[in-house]
C-alpha cells in the first residue's frame, strides 16, 4: 500500500511541476497563441439610429452614413 501511495504522490508532484513549467513558458513567450491582432476596419455611425457599423457595410447618402436602406429612406422621408 505504501508503494502505491508513493507513486500516486510522485505522479501528482510531476504533474504540478509540469504545469508550473508550462505557465512560465507561456509568460516568457507571450502565450502559446499570442495576443489577437486588431485587424479591424473603420466604423461609422448611423445618422438615424446611432448604431456603429463597419464602413464596408454602411450605406453612404450625400456624406451621411446609415446602417440599412430602411434607415436611409426613413431619414430622407423625415426631411
N, C-alpha and C positions, 0 to 999 in steps of 0.2 A: 504494500500500500504506500510505503514511503517513497518508493521509486516512481510510482505513477504521479504522486503529488509533486515530486521534484521536476519531472518532465513537463507537467502542466504549467508549473510556475516558470520554468525555463522558456517555454513557448510563449507565455504571456509577456515575459520580460523582453524577449526578442521582438515580438510584435510591437510593443510600446517603443522600443529603441528604434525600430524601423520607421514608425510613424513620426517620431520626433525628428529623425534624419530627413524624412521627406518634406516636412514643414520647413525645415531650414533650407533645403534645396530650393523650394518654391520662393522663399523670401529672397534668396540670392539671385535667382534668375528672373524675378518678376512674375512668377506664376507659370504654370505649365502652358496655359493657353494665352497668357498675356492679357493686357487690358484691351477691350474692344476699341477699335479706332472709330472716330466720329466722321464717317464719310457721308455726311448729311448733305442736304440741299437747302437752298434758300426757302424760307417760309414767307407767305404773305397773308395778310388778314382780310377776311371777307368784309367788304364795306357795308353789308346788310346785317349780318348776324355777329360778326366779330370772331368767327372761327378761324384759327390758323391752319392753313393747308399748304402743302408743297407747291412751289411756284409752277411746277410742271403739270399739276392737276387743276390749278386755278384758272378761271376764265377772266380775261382782260377785256374791259369795255371802256374805251376812252380814258385810259390811265387809272381806272378803278378796278379792283380785284374782287372776284366773287367765288364762293365755294361751289356753286352749282348754277345751272342755267335758270332754275326756278328763282333763285335769289336775284340773279341779274335782271330777270323780267319783272319781278316784284319791285325792285328799286327803280327801274325805268318807268313802270306804271305809276309809281307814287309821285313822280315829278310832274 
